[in-house]
């Protein structure tokens, strides 16, 4: 078999995983299920006399090598010319010889960063990382070999084991399989699932899960519980500074996870008031807006949900101070917040809650009735 030659030219890039050494590359070769390099210096030292044994089940021509190569080099050297494909950090790669497919690696490995201020989340991910490292070392595998076997980069392996990166479910599934952990690592997906969401979203979801009543007035955007997935993505894409793809996925997943409030038993009483303008702003385009309006009609017909529309023509409006949200719990306690009161901080003092309830009650009284609101949404849908 003639080897496929993966040509990078010469350049350097700093690798992660605790190493500050640059990695210099000239060329990699593929022969069967072996990979060999002309020269690599730095984070992972390999030469043509000591080829790296790849997982035969995952080898298919040159493509796995491209993925492996891009991960080992943390994205590859920047600024190379010639035909190739961007793989992150400005790097480009190409394949000569038998392997003509371009790789699809990148410097930004899949996963989520750990919020250092989230103490409980940090503790969970640190524990998961230590367990993965213990199983890997027990299996006699180096981090790089383990990364190749599960299809992830060595840098990501170090980050996960060090508690600096939240692993995706598929990472844990593959690790459990490769390390023959008998389901012990895969079982950690339940612990990781909650931590991957931002702490403030988790805290909000926990309160929503306990609430028997929810009151929410939104004036700029449609309430997050009412948004479609497409609408969420379009909103996050428009925010500045721009979010990374991983951060966007994390926020969308967290917001969608809160939809369980509509399926609870017993059902909570949910009241929403939306400004008319939020129904007309074509966030994501007209097709996305149409599907968003259809979702409002669907949810608005649930027997425990009330959706009301505040017409723009309303002259007197007690909600000009900003959004209002109030959650009430079975024991009679409550928590609320408003952009226009108490410094936007969550409040639980009865006197402060009375002010929020008074404002929300007046907003509801001036808005269209739930029945007329659904008719209004249907009319806007027909105009869109």
C-alpha positions in Angstrom: 0.0 0.0 0.0 1.4 3.4 -0.9 1.3 5.8 2.0 -0.9 8.9 2.0 1.3 11.9 2.8 -0.2 14.6 5.0 1.8 17.7 4.3 1.9 20.7 6.7 5.1 22.5 5.8 7.0 23.8 8.9 5.5 25.9 11.6 4.7 25.8 15.3 1.8 26.0 17.7 1.6 26.0 21.5 -0.2 22.9 22.8 -2.3 22.7 25.9 -2.4 20.0 28.5 0.1 21.7 30.7 2.8 22.0 28.0 4.2 25.2 26.7 6.4 23.6 24.0 5.7 24.3 20.3 5.1 21.4 18.0 7.0 21.4 14.7 5.8 19.2 11.9 7.0 18.3 8.4 4.9 15.3 7.2 2.8 12.4 8.4 2.3 9.1 6.6 -0.4 6.5 6.8 0.3 2.8 6.1 -2.6 0.5 6.9 -3.5 1.3 10.5 -0.2 2.9 11.3 0.7 6.6 11.5 4.3 7.8 11.3 5.8 11.3 11.3 8.9 12.7 9.7 9.4 14.9 12.8 7.4 16.1 15.8 9.0 18.0 18.6 7.2 19.1 21.7 4.0 17.9 23.4 4.0 14.5 21.8 7.3 13.1 20.4 6.9 10.7 17.5 9.2 9.7 14.7 9.1 7.4 11.7 10.9 4.6 13.6 8.3 4.5 16.3 4.9 4.7 14.5 1.7 5.4 16.5 -0.7 2.5 16.5 -4.2 3.8 15.7 -7.4 2.0 16.5 -7.9 -0.3 13.5 -11.7 -0.1 13.8 -11.6 3.7 13.4 -9.1 3.8 10.5 -10.4 4.5 7.0 -7.8 5.9 4.6 -6.3 9.1 5.7 -9.3 10.8 7.3 -8.8 9.5 10.9 -5.1 10.6 10.6 -6.1 14.1 9.7 -8.4 14.2 12.7 -5.8 12.7 15.0 -3.1 15.0 13.6 -5.2 18.2 14.1 -5.9 17.2 17.7 -2.4 16.3 18.6 -1.2 19.6 17.3 -4.0 21.6 18.9 -5.1 22.9 15.6 -1.8 23.0 13.7 0.6 25.8 12.7 -1.1 29.0 11.5 -0.5 30.8 8.3 0.3 28.0 5.9 -0.4 28.5 2.2 -1.7 26.1 -0.4 -4.8 24.0 -0.9 -6.3 22.7 2.2 -9.0 23.2 4.8 -9.2 25.5 7.8 -9.1 23.4 11.0 -9.0 26.2 13.6 -6.6 28.9 14.7 -5.9 29.8 11.1 -4.3 26.4 10.3 -4.7 24.6 7.0 -3.9 21.1 5.9 -3.9 19.0 2.8 -3.4 15.4 1.7 -1.1 14.2 -1.0 -1.1 10.7 -2.5 -3.7 8.1 -1.9 -5.6 10.0 0.7 -7.4 12.9 -0.9 -10.0 13.7 1.8 -9.6 16.7 3.9 -9.7 16.5 7.7 -12.2 18.1 9.9 -10.4 18.6 13.2 -10.1 21.9 15.1 -8.5 23.7 17.9 -11.8 24.1 19.8 -12.6 20.6 21.1 -16.2 19.8 21.9 -17.3 20.3 25.5 -18.1 23.1 27.9 -15.9 25.2 30.1 -16.4 25.0 33.8 -17.6 28.2 35.5 -15.0 28.8 38.3 -17.6 30.5 40.4 -19.9 27.5 40.3 -18.5 25.7 43.4 -20.9 22.7 43.2 -20.3 22.3 39.5 -16.5 22.5 39.9 -16.7 19.7 42.5 -18.7 17.4 40.3 -16.5 17.9 37.2 -13.3 17.5 39.3 -14.6 14.2 40.6 -15.6 12.9 37.2 -12.2 13.9 35.8 -10.3 12.0 38.6 -12.4 8.9 37.9 -11.6 9.0 34.2 -7.9 9.5 34.9 -7.9 6.6 37.4 -9.6 4.2 34.9 -7.2 5.3 32.1 -4.1 4.8 34.2 -5.4 1.5 35.4 -5.8 0.4 31.8 -2.1 1.4 31.2 -3.0 4.0 28.5 -1.3 7.4 28.0 -3.5 10.4 27.5 -2.7 10.7 23.8 -3.4 7.0 23.2 -6.7 7.3 25.1 -7.7 10.3 23.1 -7.1 8.5 19.8 -9.1 5.5 21.0 -12.1 7.6 21.9 -11.9 10.0 19.0 -10.9 13.1 21.0 -7.8 15.2 21.3 -5.1 14.7 23.9 -5.6 18.3 25.0 -9.2 17.7 25.7 -8.4 14.6 27.7 -6.1 16.6 30.0 -8.7 19.3 30.4 -11.5 16.8 31.3 -9.2 14.9 33.7 -8.1 18.1 35.3 -11.7 19.2 35.9 -11.4 22.2 33.5 -13.7 21.0 30.8 -17.2 19.4 31.0 -17.3 16.3 28.9 -20.1 15.6 26.5 -22.3 12.5 27.0 -20.7 10.8 24.0 -17.2 11.3 25.5 -18.2 9.4 28.6 -19.9 6.7 26.6 -16.8 6.1 24.5 -14.5 6.3 27.5 -16.6 3.7 29.3 -16.4 1.4 26.3 -12.6 1.8 25.7 -11.6 1.5 29.3 -14.1 -1.3 29.9 -15.6 0.4 32.9 -18.7 -1.6 32.9 -21.1 1.4 32.8 -19.5 3.2 35.7 -18.2 6.1 33.6 -21.3 6.3 31.4 -23.4 6.5 34.6 -21.7 9.8 35.4 -23.7 11.4 32.5 -26.5 12.0 35.0 -24.2 14.0 37.3 -22.7 15.9 34.4 -26.0 16.7 32.6 -27.1 19.3 35.2 -23.7 20.9 35.7 -23.2 21.7 32.0 -25.9 24.4 32.2 -24.9 27.8 33.6 -25.4 28.1 37.4 -27.9 30.9 37.2 -30.0 28.9 34.7 -29.8 25.8 37.0 -30.9 27.9 40.0 -33.8 29.3 38.0 -34.8 25.9 36.7 -34.8 24.5 40.3 -37.1 27.3 41.5 -39.4 26.8 38.5 -39.6 23.1 39.3 -40.9 24.0 42.8 -43.2 26.8 41.8 -47.0 26.5 41.8 -47.5 29.8 40.1 -45.4 31.8 37.6 -46.1 35.4 36.4 -43.9 36.8 33.7 -44.1 40.1 31.7 -41.6 40.5 28.8 -41.3 43.6 26.7 -38.2 43.1 24.4 -38.1 39.4 23.7 -40.5 36.5 23.9 -40.2 34.7 27.3 -37.6 32.0 27.2 -40.1 29.3 28.2 -42.2 30.2 25.1 -39.4 30.3 22.6 -38.8 27.7 19.9 -35.3 26.3 19.5 -34.8 28.2 16.2 -35.9 31.5 17.9 -33.4 30.9 20.8 -30.5 30.3 18.3 -31.4 33.4 16.3 -31.5 35.5 19.5 -28.2 34.2 20.8 -26.6 34.7 17.4 -27.5 38.4 17.5 -26.0 39.1 21.0 -22.7 40.9 21.4 -20.0 40.0 22.2 -20.6 37.0 20.0 -21.0 33.6 21.7 -18.9 30.6 20.6 -20.7 27.6 19.1 -20.2 25.7 22.3 -21.6 28.4 24.5 -24.6 28.8 22.2 -25.3 25.0 22.3 -25.0 25.1 26.1 -27.5 28.0 26.5 -30.0 26.5 24.0 -29.9 23.2 25.8 -30.3 24.8 29.2 -33.3 26.9 28.1 -35.0 23.9 26.4 -34.5 21.8 29.5 -36.8 24.3 31.3 -39.7 23.2 29.1 -40.4 20.4 31.6 -42.4 23.0 33.5 -45.3 22.4 31.0 -45.3 18.6 31.8 -45.3 18.7 35.6 -47.8 17.0 37.8 -49.6 18.8 39.4 -49.6 21.5 36.8 -48.5 25.0 37.9 -50.4 28.0 36.9 -48.4 29.9 34.3 -49.2 33.5 33.3 -47.4 35.3 30.6 -47.8 38.9 29.2 -46.0 39.8 26.0 -45.6 43.1 24.3 -47.1 43.2 20.8 -43.7 44.2 19.4 -42.2 40.8 20.4 -44.7 39.1 18.1 -43.7 41.3 15.1 -40.0 41.4 15.3 -38.8 38.8 12.7 -35.9 37.3 14.8 -34.3 34.8 12.6 -36.4 35.6 9.6 -40.1 35.3 8.7 -40.1 31.5 8.6 -38.7 31.3 12.2 -41.2 34.0 13.3 -44.1 32.0 11.9 -43.1 28.9 13.8 -42.6 30.9 16.9 -46.2 32.3 16.6 -47.5 28.8 16.0 -45.8 27.7 19.3 -47.5 30.6 21.2 -50.8 29.4 19.9 -50.1 25.8 20.9 -48.9 26.6 24.4 -51.7 29.2 24.9 -54.3 26.5 24.5 -53.0 24.5 27.5 -55.5 24.7 30.3 -52.9 25.8 32.9 -51.3 28.5 30.7 -52.5 32.1 30.1 -50.8 34.2 27.4 -51.9 37.8 27.1 -50.7 40.5 24.6 -50.1 44.1 25.6 -51.1 46.2 22.5 -48.6 48.9 21.5 -51.5 51.4 21.2 -52.0 51.3 25.0 -51.4 54.9 26.3 -50.9 54.2 30.0 -48.5 51.4 30.7 -47.1 50.4 34.2 -44.6 48.0 32.6 -42.3 50.5 31.0 -39.8 49.9 33.7 -38.9 46.5 32.2 -39.6 42.8 32.6 -41.3 41.4 35.7 -41.1 37.8 36.9 -42.6 36.3 40.1 -42.5 32.6 41.2 -44.8 31.5 44.1 -44.2 28.3 46.1 -46.4 25.8 47.9 -45.5 27.2 51.4 -46.7 30.6 50.4 -43.3 32.1 49.9 -42.3 33.8 46.6 -39.4 35.3 44.8 -39.4 37.9 42.1 -37.4 40.4 40.1 -37.9 43.4 37.8 -35.5 45.4 35.7 -37.2 48.5 36.9 -37.2 47.9 40.7 -34.8 46.9 43.5 -31.7 47.1 41.3 -32.9 44.1 39.2 -32.0 41.8 42.1 -34.2 38.9 43.1 -36.3 39.8 46.1 -38.4 37.7 48.5 -39.4 40.4 51.0 -43.3 40.5 51.1 -43.3 44.3 50.8 -41.2 44.3 47.7 -43.1 41.4 46.2 -46.4 43.3 46.8 -45.0 46.1 44.5 -44.1 43.6 41.8 -47.5 41.9 42.1 -49.3 45.3 41.9 -47.5 46.2 38.7 -48.0 42.8 37.1 -51.7 42.8 38.0 -52.2 46.2 36.4 -50.3 45.1 33.3 -52.6 42.0 33.0 -55.7 44.2 33.4 -54.6 46.5 30.6 -53.6 43.7 28.2 -55.9 41.8 25.9 -57.7 38.9 27.5 -56.2 35.4 26.9 -58.9 34.6 24.4 -58.5 37.9 22.5 -54.7 37.5 22.7 -54.8 34.1 20.8 -57.0 35.7 18.2 -54.5 38.5 17.9 -51.6 36.1 17.6 -53.5 34.3 14.8 -54.0 37.6 13.0 -50.3 38.4 13.2 -49.4 34.9 12.0 -51.7 35.5 9.0 -49.9 38.8 8.2 -46.4 37.3 8.5 
